[in-house]
């Protein structure tokens, strides 16, 4: 199986994702430059990494959404290809319409960089099957605009269809307001699209994917994708 890590001007977690995919989970992986218009059919999964694409001018992800590569990424996703957006990648996915809603300034208007606890709400997806349902995982965050917002109608759909994959919670798995450091609706930390092949999450699983980092729980996101692909499971 083959992964592609998309690189925008200002991406700064691309090398981290590349390292995890190549050296930790031992998969074939390429960098894909934002101006590249090549056919993406050779890839099984695309990763949009964190960072500050185009300096976060206008809005986070707003300019990256118009990069030449995005047309093919949208087509790739619409044809059932797996797409993982992490932090800035999540922001780009909402700006491009591949995921609903938007990411806005944290409620305290400050950049937050720390480890947080998440509860796995749905472990039956291409991105979360390595975890147990309701498992609590500790993953780093690093963002200033990570507050997830959407309309009441979309929020209802996300809840009803179990498309909220991760929520901010306590170490005991309680979803409380005091854990919701960025002000996201319903403590949302990660969601999937209707077809289940596109995930956006604000926490950084690549930053806790091997023992040398002190925590390898984030590897489960990448292991889940590999398991899903190896099983020949289809989404959509």
Secondary structure, DSSP 8 states (H G I E B T S, - for coil): -EEEEEE-TTB-SHHHHHHIIIIIS--EEEEEETT-----TT-SEEEE--B-GGGG-SSTTTTGGGSTHHHHHHHHHHTT-EEEEETHHHHHHHHHTSSSSEEE--TTSS-EEEEEEEEES--SSTTTTTS-TT-EEEEEEEESS-EEE--HHHHHHHHHTT-EEEEE--TTS---GGG-TT--GGGEEEEE-TTS-EEEESSBGGGGSBGGGTB-TTHHHHHHHHHHHHTT----
